[in-house]
Amino acid sequence: MADPEPPTANDSAATTMDPTQTQVDGTAAKLNNLTFKFWPPTQRTRGAVLKRLLETLSSESVLSKRYGMIPEEEASALAKLIEEDAFSAAGASFFTGDDGIEILQVYSREISKRMLDTAKARAAAVSDSAPSGSAE
């Protein structure tokens, strides 16, 4: 009489499911349905942007070394204006139904552009209003 063949790996996989594999499969299924949405940014993110703008404008930074430091109270108002304008400009951009990454990039570029323009304009205004060093 012949001995029955021992079960193969394929036979055991078909008859018993590994609980770890079941958990991995379940997690993978959940991740396949997971989506990230980048726009609009949360209020917390916008607050962090404002804080960073304020720091850049009112404390020592590459920008302030070149164009001058802005007093904190004035910098706070300017930072808020810069962020709100950039948010509006980015929101007005039209991008078809994706996750919002393109709009977020527009928002970031607008903040950088507006911050630089603000620093340049303020530096020019300060130098124009400063009394001339030569009296004739």
Secondary structure, DSSP 4 states (H G I P E B T S, - for coil): -PPPPPPPHHHHHHH---HHHHHHHHHHHHHHT-----SSPPHHHHHHHHHHHHHHHHSS-HHHHHH-PPPHHHHHHHHHHHHHHHHHHHHHS---SS-SHHHHHHHHHHHHHHHHHHHHHHHHHHHHHSPPS---
